[in-house]
């Protein structure tokens, strides 16, 4: 099969992308509105950018009505956000937080999550998450318009929280204890417990 994006509806081509760019880590992004409403929502177009400076990016698409999502609007207004890592134990709450709520309603309350203060930003973290990255906005780039229009958010990681319970004897995160999940196509997810090592060449 061959696919030319110019000859396909964006929503159709998007479904193919979701099934071949796998597995995708999930950025569970918490933000704060100018009206002090705490928001948290998941995004699976997410990755690290680099370590100098420590930075991450995620890509919130526009809503079906073409408007920017609350997460993006909040970040552009406040310049801050937190990326919370999603372990398997929190999949149901993460999924519930993807519901379309009014901007005046907090996903923390809707999903039974506990907001806790951050160290370097005014945005709350998800207390139940074992890892949280506090970020300051570096750039937001709007590369698409209308429904599903793409946006790229790049954040400078200014503080990292890791639960001591998932630290191994070397002082690093134990991947089994983290038990992070990844997003596949459609409504499918995967666990990151099935791994293998491949030593790098000299």
C-alpha positions, 0 to 999 in steps of 0.5 A: 500500500502507498499513501500520499498525505496530500491525497488523504484526509488528515484524520485518515493519515493521522490514524496510519501515523498512530499505528506506525510511530509506536510505542509512544511515551505519554506526557501527562501534562499539568498546567494552571490557567490564569484563573487558577484552575489546575488542568492535566491531560495526556499527549502521546506525541512526546519526547526528550529533546536534549540534555544541554539544556535539559528539554522535552517537547510534546505536540498538542493538536487543536480541538475538533472546533479548530481552537487550541486546547486548554493545555496549550492556552495555559502554557502560552499564558503562564509559561510553565507546565509539568510532565508527569510520567504514567505508570500502568497503575494510573492508566485509567486516571490518565485516560479519564483526564483526556475527556473534554471538560469545560475550562473552568473544571479541573481534571484533577478533581474529575479523575480523583488525582492529588495536586501537589506543589512544584518547586520551580513552577506555579503548576501543580504536579500529579502526586500519584505519578512517580516521576515529574518534570517541571518545565518552563516554556522555551518555544511554542510553534504553530505548524498547523491550523484548524481542526487537528492543527499541529503545535509543538511545545518545547520546555526547559526542564528546571526540576526533576522529581523521582520517587525514591521507591523506584530508584535502583542500587545505582541511583537510577530509575528501575525500569521495572518499578517505574512500569511506564506505559506507551501508546499504540494505535487506536485505544491500545497501550503497551507496557515497557517490561518486555525489554532486551539489551543490545550493546553499542559497538566500539 
